[in-house]
Amino acid sequence: MTDPGDYPVAIIGSGNIGTDLMIKIRRSDGPLRVAAMVGIDPNSDGLARATRLGVPTTAGGVDGLLAMPEFADIKLVFDATSAGAHRANWAKLAPTGVRMLDLTPAAIGPYCVPVVNVEECLDAPNLNMVTCGGQATVPIVAAVSEAGIVSYAEMVSSISARSAGPGTRANIDEFTETTSAALQTVGGAQRGKAVMILNPADPPIMMRNTVYCLVPDSGGDPDPGAIESSILDMVDRVSAYVPGYRLEQRVQFETFTADAPLYIPETGKFTGTRVTVMLEVTGAAHYLPAYAGNLDIMTSAAKATAERIAVHETEKLGVAR
């Protein structure tokens, strides 16, 4: 029987995200262990690296994973493919009872942003890790929501075009839909909007995110001090598992009064406080360049979530015994 402290996982997708995730897990002290890596391109760098590291591999996709003898011990599967592929992968893996962490914006399972709601997601069979922009900005919206009502939240995520592979480009529509929904369901905003920009600048830019939150004065005057304190605490908590996550500058506040309201198209006049937060995410450069913070934050969040699930399942096993 597998030792509860040894938590075997498989990775579907041998591209940039899957390979970076494999390296991150290999560099950590556990409890995760990459027991299999699956791709569809037998010549991919990810499968080649996995083979050199002694990780069992197959280029047969999910069908190949199901045929591997190692699959009998797998407790969790990371899906680092695309939204469309994940739907097909889940249809094949769900009957086996194996857990899945979805790094695509397919949004089949509940949204998980580990620093905000991982404790609510520990027993879900299929968890969705939202998007890179969601992992970067939902925590900020949640932090503002702790100190006041967020009637509207908007995020603008700008990433280097070089860090946007085929999967990212194919999922841009899903990115905006999934991120917008997570700003509300996880972040606590009443309404949300997401915008993604692929910046072709050379040299490549770091991942940058701008978050706008409207905090109405209907429930009393918003407290900028409390809001800023909540945001700073959240940034520290995210940077614990994404070291390159930081504020670019101090939190900005702008007040709109009844005499000088903010006019919002299709909504009307707003009175209250607009909170603006500017973030930068630098990648750890384990496999990807430092400018690919958008990919790094996804693999870091997925790894942190899986580690918490592994501990949770070990604790449940101990209680059962």
Phi, psi and omega in degrees: 000143181291135176300131180302334179283348179253111188248097183287133180230160175237153178239123174262122183113111183254024177275204185300313184292313181298320181291317178298319178298317179302314182294320178299315180295319180297328181278346183274170182271005180111180009274357183288145174222125179285109183261348179195146172231135186238138175219186174239347178254108183296343181260011182292149179295327180298314178293323179296317179294319179299318179298317179297331180273000179083016178272127177301138183226162171207145176259019184265015180065203182296323177300321177295321178298316180297333181273348182286138178298333180294340185298333181300333182261352185293131179256338182208141179240125172272132176252110181244046182254252179217168182301314180296317180294324181297322180300317178291320180296317181294324180299326180275328185268334183306317181296341181280343181085002180286144177285152176228140169246117187263114178266015176253165178274031181295328175059042175282315179265180179294151179286139177230122169242104196308321183288343183258310192220024183299326182295336179276351189246005192295336183251005180290135181289332181222110182255136179257127182272024176059245181212172177298316178296323178294316179297329181279325191251332179302320177302325180292316178298320178297322179295317178294322180296333178290336184252355181182173178280132176254103182282336181205136176228135178227137176235142175237117182250124179244122181233159178293135178301331181291337181267003179258099180279188181302321181296316179297315183293326180286342187249020185298319178298315179295326178303309184294320181292313183293317181294317178302316180295320181291329176302330181269306188289328180255317182285333178095006178287148178286326174222151181216154177216143180232140178229135179239135180236127174263111186265120183275012184305145177228117009290156184298145177275159171285162175292128178233141182227134174244131181242128175246130176233132174260121181246104185290158179266012183296332180259021185111161182295127176301143181260101181303323180297316179293321180295314180296319179299318179295320179294315181297321178295320180293320178300318178298320182290321177292318183293347176296329177244353173231082188303335182273010182271124182204162172282137176281329178202175183297154178297137182254142179232136176224126184259136178241124183257175178296331179282334181219070184284166172269125179268125180246120179306138178068001180239315180116208184272139179241133172237134183149215185237134171261123180256128180240126181234128180246126187238155171227141178235115177258131181287157180283350178059037174291315177229322182266159176297159182299332182287347181274050179297334179297325177278323182297320182291331177290312181292324179294317180293319179296318179296315179298320179294315180296323178296320179292322177297317180299316178296318180299315181291327176294318178297319179296321179296322179294321178294320181296326180284000000 
